[in-house]
């Protein structure tokens, strides 16, 4: 790059303007999942997975910011994993190590969130008193 005292050419000024137009107040713009163009199938699937994971964890109001971040990571990994599976099923090559690393990372995140262990129990056949006794017995056992 030319020293600061040297005059800039038209090409150098144009490159600098293009570079500066991609910045906001001298800082690089941060693109988030919320600001992403949601028209792509991958973005729609990732957002659907975010909603699904969030619902299975009791809703957005019950999640901490850390849990929200983990849900988003899990959803993006899920979208990547599904895309790899589709390519492989179509006979296209995939990077097996990247695929397996993503599957393992997603599994660990799901375990951290506790979503894998959540299963609804049918309690409709119990009276409220029987339900309370069972809950108390389970609490005493732990």
Secondary structure as the mmCIF struct_conf table of DSSP 4:
data_model
#
loop_
_struct_conf.conf_type_id
_struct_conf.id
_struct_conf.beg_label_comp_id
_struct_conf.beg_label_asym_id
_struct_conf.beg_label_seq_id
_struct_conf.end_label_comp_id
_struct_conf.end_label_asym_id
_struct_conf.end_label_seq_id
TURN_TY1_P TURN_TY1_P1 UNK A 4 UNK A 5
BEND BEND1 UNK A 6 UNK A 6
HELX_LH_PP_P HELX_LH_PP_P1 UNK A 7 UNK A 9
HELX_RH_AL_P HELX_RH_AL_P1 UNK A 10 UNK A 21
TURN_TY1_P TURN_TY1_P2 UNK A 22 UNK A 22
STRN STRN1 UNK A 23 UNK A 24
TURN_TY1_P TURN_TY1_P3 UNK A 25 UNK A 26
STRN STRN2 UNK A 27 UNK A 28
HELX_LH_PP_P HELX_LH_PP_P2 UNK A 29 UNK A 31
HELX_RH_3T_P HELX_RH_3T_P1 UNK A 33 UNK A 35
BEND BEND2 UNK A 36 UNK A 36
TURN_TY1_P TURN_TY1_P4 UNK A 38 UNK A 39
BEND BEND3 UNK A 40 UNK A 40
HELX_RH_AL_P HELX_RH_AL_P2 UNK A 41 UNK A 56
TURN_TY1_P TURN_TY1_P5 UNK A 57 UNK A 58
HELX_RH_3T_P HELX_RH_3T_P2 UNK A 60 UNK A 62
HELX_RH_AL_P HELX_RH_AL_P3 UNK A 65 UNK A 89
TURN_TY1_P TURN_TY1_P6 UNK A 90 UNK A 91
HELX_RH_AL_P HELX_RH_AL_P4 UNK A 96 UNK A 113
TURN_TY1_P TURN_TY1_P7 UNK A 114 UNK A 117
TURN_TY1_P TURN_TY1_P8 UNK A 124 UNK A 125
BEND BEND4 UNK A 126 UNK A 126
HELX_RH_AL_P HELX_RH_AL_P5 UNK A 128 UNK A 141
#
